[in-house]
């Protein structure tokens, strides 16, 4: 199987590098300072395959902090804010599209 880092990336427009935080599963974004943030507004925005590959390689070395890093499309809304560029990313940020059943507390 080919490593995600070795696969051909198709960058069409603006993207951010996103992953899930290992300790709690939260959606996180790579920042310009090389860290992670749960706020999309803090994400470094890229439009180059080479830059995306560099950030993905750096993220892959942090297997105990973030998992499943990949490039996700973003765009700017009318107010200039960065917003998810597709439905998948909207759902990842906002959670399940249906109410989860309640699990009774153990006594």
SVG drawing of the C-alpha trace seen along z (x, -y; Angstrom):
<svg xmlns="http://www.w3.org/2000/svg" viewBox="-31 -41 40 43">
<polyline fill="none" stroke="black" stroke-width="0.4" points="0.0,0.0 1.3,-3.5 1.9,-5.9 -0.4,-9.0 2.8,-11.1 3.8,-9.3 0.5,-9.7 -0.1,-12.4 -1.9,-15.3 -4.3,-17.3 -4.5,-20.8 -7.2,-22.8 -7.6,-26.1 -6.9,-26.7 -6.3,-24.0 -5.4,-23.5 -3.8,-20.5 -6.2,-18.9 -6.1,-15.9 -7.7,-14.6 -6.2,-15.1 -5.3,-11.7 -6.4,-12.2 -9.9,-13.3 -10.6,-13.1 -11.1,-16.8 -10.6,-18.2 -7.4,-20.3 -5.6,-22.3 -1.9,-22.9 -0.8,-26.5 1.9,-28.6 4.0,-28.3 4.1,-24.5 1.6,-23.6 -2.0,-22.6 -5.2,-24.5 -8.9,-23.5 -9.7,-26.9 -9.9,-26.9 -9.0,-30.6 -5.6,-29.7 -4.8,-27.3 -2.1,-28.1 -3.7,-28.3 -1.8,-26.7 -2.2,-26.5 1.0,-24.6 1.5,-20.8 5.0,-21.1 4.0,-23.2 1.2,-20.7 3.6,-17.8 6.0,-19.5 3.3,-20.0 1.9,-16.5 5.4,-15.1 5.9,-17.1 2.5,-16.0 3.3,-12.4 6.1,-12.6 3.7,-13.6 1.8,-10.3 1.2,-10.7 -0.5,-14.1 -2.4,-14.2 -3.6,-11.3 -4.9,-11.0 -3.5,-14.3 -4.6,-15.3 -5.2,-18.4 -8.8,-19.7 -10.3,-22.4 -11.2,-25.8 -12.6,-29.0 -13.4,-32.5 -16.9,-33.6 -18.4,-37.0 -16.8,-38.4 -13.4,-37.1 -13.4,-34.3 -12.0,-30.9 -14.7,-28.3 -14.7,-24.6 -14.7,-24.1 -16.9,-21.0 -19.7,-19.2 -17.3,-16.6 -15.4,-19.3 -18.5,-21.1 -19.7,-17.8 -16.3,-17.1 -16.3,-20.5 -19.9,-20.4 -20.3,-16.8 -22.7,-14.0 -25.6,-14.8 -28.0,-12.9 -28.6,-12.8 -26.6,-10.0 -28.4,-7.7 -27.8,-8.3 -25.8,-5.8 -27.0,-5.2 -24.4,-5.9 -23.1,-2.9 -23.9,-2.8"/>
</svg>
